[in-house]
């Protein structure tokens, strides 16, 4: 038997001077070759891996910059909805403070007066022997006084604070603008003796305005309310924006 090492690093086995019966690569040589190949490609990345990694990083950065803006709009919308609902609830579920605010407050003293508007009626209940709240039952005189005060900028700014829409005094940099309307069920502004009853507040609108509507009824029949079960039914609409 004769063994020879060829240039291509394989071992050739001859038996009886005949042609090679089989060629066996040396295990040690194979390991040497594998180590050499590993050292040559050590620390190198394939081109397709670099391209894929670049696309992933570009997409990740784009999404990371895009998502905060989306959630900021959603948070702002939720906040506006909360403010509009809260103001509508105060107006339609509370008689205001104090109980005689419609008589005590006027355009001359609204800035200095301590009051908070509320629009519901407080009829006397003989069976209870006291005045009771009637939610969503608006008093016409209170609505007219509220509209009068909203038409004045100084009084409107005072009510912005009493309704909790001016947060600058609490250290925040937010002061919400608002507008309150009374409409019939066809979205026309209610009128009384030909004059708009309530469609007052800040002028103009922001980029994002949220409106909250609440079904109410008045204690007096006005020009164009919807009569349902002998009640003057309307919509109280509160719009809030920044």
C-alpha angles and dihedrals in degrees: 000000000000126000123195133176115227128206093258089063097251127130116237117204120203123189121190093349092291127132117286111287094200140348119230121191113224112252092217091050091050090053090049091052092048091051091049093050090047091053092049093054098036112129094008125121125209117248094241090052091052092050092049092047091050092051091049093050092047092050093046093051091048093051092044090055094043102048100061090059091052094050091044090059091048092050091049092050092050090049093050090048090053092051094047092048093047094051092047090050092050093051096044100039105037134060092215134245125311106019092237098045092124090062099036101046126069139153091275098055105022094106095054098033121099107231144121121208122240125167110202126110123248106204121185114252111207092194090059096032091227144078114271134198120248108198116222091009103120125203112227094216092052091049091052093048091047091051091049092053093045089056091063117074096216094048091044092054090049091052090046086064097042090050091051097247097119109072098167092098088059093056097264124121096225127106112169123216117219144182128195125203139177113214137172119243089271091058096253117139112255116247131198117200088348095305124111108257103205127355102124141130139078119355124235128023135251129233090268120035125176123198128196121196127199128185111236139159132219129229090228130053110244131191103274111012120131112255110220119167088346091304126122098235122194143152123257107210124193118188120192130184141150 
